[in-house]
Amino acid sequence: MTTNHNPLLLSPSLLSADFADLRRDLDACAAGGADWLHVDVMDGHFVPNLTLGPFIVKQVKRLTRLPLDCHLMIERPDEFLEAFVDAGADRITVHVEAVRHLHRTVTRIRELGALPGVVLNPATPVVALEEIVAHVDLVLVMSVNPGFGGQAFIPQSVDKVRRVRELIERKNPGCRLSVDGGVSAANAAELVRAGADVLVSGNAVFSQDDLATAIRDLRAAAVGE
C-alpha cells in the first residue's frame, strides 16, 4: 500500500448536479458528509464543452458552506484567477498543459488568498510535476479525458496515481492527491490504496435518487467498510 497520511475527502462534482434545483443538491451533499464541492469550469477551447463561470460560482458560494475547489479547464487561466477568487473559490487548480509560466500562476493563486493546485491530463506524464509539486496544495489526476461527465474510467490511472503519490511523498508530503473521472464505488478503494486522498465523483453521486446516501456509500466503499 502506498504511504498516505491524509484523511480521505470526498468532493462531488457539480457538473452532474441538477441546476434547476441546485440548493436541494447542495444541501444533500452537505447532509451526506461531502468535504468539498468540485466545480468544473470549461471554456469550449481547452476542452470541447462550455460550462459555468464566476457568476455561478458566486451563487453556489451563497448556498453552501462547503469549500469550493474550482478546476479551470480553460485557456489563459491567469486572466480569470482574481474573478474566481472574488466569487468564492477556496481552491483553484490549473492544467499544466494550459499554463506557460506555471510557478507564476500558482504563486498568484496563493497571493489572491486561494490554495493552488495543478492538474494532469491522462496523456501528460508524471514528470511534468517534478518542478511544481513542492509549490502546490493539490495535484489532480484526470482519469478520463476532460470535457464531459459520465465517461469511463481509464484503468491505467491507478498506476499513475501511485507514481504521483510517490513523487508527493518525496517532495511535498502535505500536498493532497485528487482523482477525477469515472470515480465510483467500484474503483474508490483501489484509488485510495494507490495514494489518492480526494475523490471527485459526479455521475456516480448525482445519478442516484438519494444523493446523501450515495456519498456515504462511496466513502464506505473507499475505506473498505
Salt bridges, closest charged atoms under 4 A:
ASP18 OD2 - ARG24 NH2 3.38
ASP21 OD2 - ARG24 NH1 3.64
ASP25 OD1 - ARG24 NH2 3.01
ASP35 OD2 - ARG219 NH2 2.89
ASP40 OD1 - HIS38 NE2 3.04
ASP40 OD1 - HIS71 ND1 3.20
ASP69 OD2 - HIS38 ND1 3.34
GLU79 OE2 - ARG76 NE 2.96
ASP90 OD2 - LYS61 NZ 2.82
GLU97 OE1 - HIS95 ND1 2.92
GLU111 OE1 - ARG108 NH1 3.55
GLU130 OE2 - ARG170 NH2 3.49
GLU130 OE1 - LYS171 NZ 2.97
ASP137 OD1 - ARG110 NH2 2.69
ASP159 OD1 - ARG162 NH1 3.60
ASP159 OD2 - ARG163 NE 2.91
GLU169 OE2 - ARG165 NH1 2.97
ASP180 OD2 - HIS38 NE2 3.25
ASP180 OD2 - HIS71 ND1 3.83
ASP197 OD2 - ARG165 NH2 2.83
ASP197 OD1 - ARG176 NH1 3.49
